[in-house]
Amino acid sequence: MTEQSAIHILPYTQIVGQLEMKLALELAYIAPRIGGVLLSGQRGTGKSTVVRAFARMMDDKLPVTLPINATEDRVVGGWLIEELMRGELVPQPGLLEDANTRLLYVDEVNLLDDHIVNIILDVTSTGVLVVQREGKSEEKQVSFTLVGTMNPEEGGLRPQLLDRFGLMVNVTAETEEDKRMEILRTVLEFDKKLSQLQPGESSAGYVEENKEYKAVLETARQKLYSVKTPVEIDRKCVKLAQKFKAEGNRGDYIIALAARAYAARHGKTEVEEEDVENVAKFALQHRRPQALQNNQMPWNDKDNETVQQILNGD
């Protein structure tokens, strides 16, 4: 089975495991102002599989992928080379424009030039792409869901870049034998069904499942800002960021926004403590001093206990 077979076109609703990764992607879609998701883990842990499946469900196509060797012109836009060689200036949209309203996937983001990463993160947080050509500056409204992946064994991100990713997930390989068996059987079964399809035929059952799931996320996105956040919840978000020594104010904001997205995802009209508890890890683990200093981002049971104590007012 090759990378382009069932494992990379497995419907999102059929993917087993990696619940944290899936949740982070969904929250970033529901609340675009979160500013993107960083997935950190070794090769073979399903990062690309989940991202591609999510993009196909939401956009009915694979994500726009930014290559490691991408130049600034390729990212923000430049001129069509063929026309330029003939002396004509014809604008060529960059990858950020191509990703508008879709998912932008940056594999091995830690190996990308810092300047390019900065540009992408600026557009993600502001929704504005500034393109400068021939001394003229043009602003374009661009919105996409940013997902970056990295293998920590190949180096980390600079602290100022790490902090600007809204959510971060440590992705690990499934170690439990029964769970690995479930993943394997799911992929093999889907691969078998694909081989039985006639030309032009689709796996209608899976397509319908994806549509229903997509509708839930779209509804949550539409209702995001109708979800109320009580003042006491906001204060607990601030206390969490302070307790984990997150630098600046971004952590406070991301916890509150992600909690609101989580509440919207579950059809609530008001954010509760449990919503904050379920997103705190994603918003804080990469903003702690040890993470910013050496890219060490483990989150343990003691951290979970600390979150619960603050939310319970202990």
N, C-alpha and C positions, 0 to 999 in steps of 0.2 A: 504494500500500500504506500503510495507516494504522498508527498506533502500536499499535492494538489487534489488528492482524492477525498474520501469521506471526511477525514479528520479536519479538513479546512473548509468544508461546506456543510458541516453538521449544523442543523438548525439550532438556534440559540436556546430554544425551549428544551432541547434534548441533551444539552451539555450537562454532564453530571459533575458535581463538586465545584470547587473554586467559587464558593458563594460570596466571599469577600470581594473578589475581583469583579464579579458580576454586579454586586450591589454598588460599588464605587462608580462603575460605568453608568449605571442607571441614575445615580444621584447627580452626576456631572451633566447628564442629558436633561434631567428635570430642572436643574438650576445651573444654567450656563455660566453664571457669574462665579461659580466655584473656581473656575480657572484651570481645569484640566486634571488628569489623573496620571500619576506615575506608578508604573508596575515594576517592581524590582524582584528579580529572581533568576535562577540559573536557567540554562537552555532546557527545553523539553518539559517545562512546567505548564504549558497550555496558554501562555500569554497571547501569542498571535492567534491561536485558535478561537479564543473567547472574543478578542477584539474584532476579528473578521466576521464572526457569527453575529455579533451585536450590530455591526455596520450593515450587514446584509438584511437583518431584520428591520432596522430603522430606515434605511435608505434604498433597500433592494439592490444594492451593489456593494462591492468591496470598498474599504476606506481609501481615501487619498493618502498615499504613502510618500513620505519625504525621505529620500536617500541620504546616506551619511555624507556623501560628497557634494551635496546640493550647494550651489552658489547663491549669493544674495539675490541676483537677478532671477534665478529660477524660483526662489521662494516668494519674493514680493512682486515680480514682474519685470520684464525688460522689453527687448525688441525682437521681432521675428528675424532670425539670422538670414533666411533666404532673401527676404525683402531688403534687409539692411545691406546685403552684398550688392544689391541693385541700386543702392542709394536712396531707398525709400524707408521712412520710419513708420513701421506698423507695430503698435503695441501688442505684446504677448502677455496674457494674464499669468500670474505666478501660481504656485501650488496653494497658497493661502486663499486666493480667489476661487480656485477649483474646489476647495474644501468648504466653501460657503454653504451653510445649512446642513453640512454633512459631518463626518468624522475624519479628523486629521490624525494619522498614525505615524509616529516618529519612533522607529525601532532603533535601539541602541543610542538613545538620546544623549547618554553620557559621553559618546564618542564624537558627537557633533560639535562643530565650532561654537564657542560660547556666544559669539556675536549673533549667529543665526538663531540660537536658542532664545536669546534675549528678544529678538524681533518677534518670534512666534509667541512668546509669553506676553509681550506688550499687546499684541493684537488680541490674544485670548482674553486678557483682562479688560481691555478698553472697547473691543468690538470695532475698532477703527484701524484700517490699514492705510498707511501713508506711503504713496508711491511717488518717487522723484525721478523725473526724466527731463533731460535737456534744460535743467534749471527751473523746471516747473514742478510744483508740488500738488498732488491730488489726493484727497481723502476719500476712502471707500468704506462703506459699512460692511463688515464681514463678521459672521458668527459661525463658529464650529465647535465641536466637542473635541478637545485635544487629549490624546492618549500617548504617553511616552513610555517606552519600556527600556530597561537596562539590566545588565548582568553585573552585580556588584563586584564580581571577581575581576572585571575588566576596568575597574576604576569608577569613581563616583562623580557627582556633580558638585560644582562650587556652591558654597552655602547660600549665596544670594539667588542662585537659580533653583536650588532644591526647595527653598522656602516658598517660591512663587508657584509651585504646583499646589493646587488646592488640596487634593487628597493623595494619599500614598498607600499602596498595598504591598506588603511583603508576600510574594507568591512562592509557595513551596510545593514540591512534588508530593502527591498522595502516597502515604506509606502503609496505610492499612490495606491488607490483602483483599478483603471483601470489597472495599471501595474501588481498588484498582481493577478488580474483576468486573465490577459494574460499569466502569468507564470503558474497559476493553470490549465488553459484550455490546454496549450501546453503539460503539463505533463500528464493530463488525456487522451488527444487524442493519445499521443504516447503510453501510457499504453494500450489503447484499441487496437491499431494496433498490438502491440506485442502479445496480447492475440489471435489475429486472424491468426498469422503466423503458417504455418505448420512446423513440425519437420525438422530442417536443412535449413529452408528458412530464408533469411535475409531481412531486410527492405532496399531493393536495392536503393530506391530513396535517403534515408538519407546517405547510404554508399557512393554513388556517390557525394553527396554534400560535405561530409567530404574529399573525395579524391581531389576535386577541390580546397577546402580551403587549404588543406595540401600542395598542389603543389605551391600555392602562397607563403606560408611561406618558403618552401624549396628554391624557386627561390630567395627570398629576402635574405636568409642566404648565398647562393652562391655568390650573388652580393654585399654583405655588404661592402667589402673593395674597391669596385669600385666606391662607392658613395663618392664624394669629400666633404670635410669640409673646407669651406673658413676660412682664418685666423680671419676675423672679427667675425665669429660665435664662434670659439674657445675662443676668448677674452670675448665674452658675457657669455659663459659658466663659465669662471673664475669669472667674475663679479657677476654672480648669486650665485655661491658658497660663495663668500666673503660677499655678501649682507645678505645672510641667516646664516652667521657665521658657515658654515660647517667646522668642524675640519679637518685638514690635506688636502691632495690633491685628495683624492678618489672621492669626490663629483664632482669636475671639470671633471674628466675623465668619470665618469658614465653618467653625463648629455650629454657630447659630444658623447659617444658611443651609448647611448639610442636614441639620436636624429638621429644619422646615421642609426640605425636599423629602426626607425620610417620612415625615408625617403625611405629606401630600401623597407620597407613593402608597401609603396605607389608608388613604381615604379619610384622614382626620381633618378636623377644622382648627385644631389648636395643638401646638407643640407641647409634648410632655417630657418628663425626665427620661423615660425609656428611649425616646427618640434621640436625645442627646447622647445617652449611653451607647447607642448602637453606631454612632458615627465618630465619637471622640477619638478613637484609635486612628482612624484614617486621617484626621485633621491634625493630630498632635505628634505622632511618632517621628516624623521627619523634621519637626521644628524644635525638638529638644536640643540642648547644647551638645550632647554627645553625637547626635546625628549631624549637626551642622559642622562639627569639628572633624569627624572621621568617617561619616557616612555609615555609622553603626546604628541600626534602627530596630533592634529587637523590642518587642512588646510582650510583657509577661503577665502572669496572674496578679502580681503585686500592683501593676499599673491598672489593671481592671478594678482591683479593690479600691485603689485611690480614687478612681472615677466614681465608683458607687458611693464612697464616703462623702465626697463633695456634693453629689446630687442628693444624697439623703440628709445633708446638712450636718453631718458628724464633725 
